């Protein structure tokens, strides 16, 4: 288990980086399919939540802001 001091340190570090942890309910099969199609995951997907998390972070980092 992580100490409260460690959790607080990570929270402050994320805050300095302009990041935030968010909880979002998703259809995992759909997210895997979209990430696979975009080349962020292998076609077979994954059973590893950490691999899925990293692939989703890469996809989000690659998003472009389009000004109309």
C-alpha positions in Angstrom: 0.0 0.0 0.0 1.2 3.5 -0.8 1.8 6.0 2.0 -0.3 9.1 2.1 2.8 11.2 1.8 3.7 9.4 -1.5 0.2 9.9 -2.8 0.4 13.6 -1.9 3.8 13.9 -3.6 2.4 12.4 -6.8 -0.6 14.6 -6.6 1.5 17.8 -6.3 3.8 16.6 -9.1 0.8 16.1 -11.5 -0.6 19.4 -10.4 2.7 21.2 -11.4 2.6 19.4 -14.7 -1.0 20.5 -15.3 -2.2 16.9 -15.1 -5.1 15.4 -13.3 -6.3 11.8 -12.7 -9.9 11.3 -14.0 -12.2 8.4 -13.6 -14.2 7.6 -16.8 -16.4 4.7 -17.4 -15.7 3.2 -20.9 -16.4 0.1 -22.9 -12.9 -1.6 -22.8 -13.5 -3.6 -26.0 -14.4 -0.4 -27.9 -11.4 1.5 -26.5 -9.1 -1.4 -27.4 -10.5 -1.5 -30.9 -10.1 2.2 -31.5 -6.5 2.2 -30.0 -5.7 -0.8 -32.2 -7.0 0.9 -35.3 -5.0 4.0 -34.5 -1.8 1.9 -34.1 -1.5 2.4 -30.3 -2.1 -1.3 -29.4 -1.4 -4.5 -31.2 -4.5 -6.0 -33.1 -5.0 -8.7 -30.5 -5.5 -6.0 -27.8 -4.2 -6.7 -24.2 -5.2 -8.1 -20.9 -2.8 -5.8 -19.1 -4.4 -2.6 -17.7 -1.1 -0.8 -17.6 -0.5 -1.4 -21.3 -4.0 -0.1 -22.1 -3.4 2.9 -19.9 -0.1 3.8 -21.6 -1.7 3.3 -25.1 -4.6 5.6 -24.1 -2.2 8.3 -22.8 -0.2 8.1 -26.1 -3.4 8.5 -28.1 -4.6 11.5 -26.0 -1.1 13.1 -26.1 -1.4 13.0 -29.9 -4.7 14.8 -30.1 -4.5 18.1 -31.9 -6.5 21.2 -31.1 -8.3 22.5 -34.2 -9.4 26.1 -34.1 -12.4 26.9 -36.2 
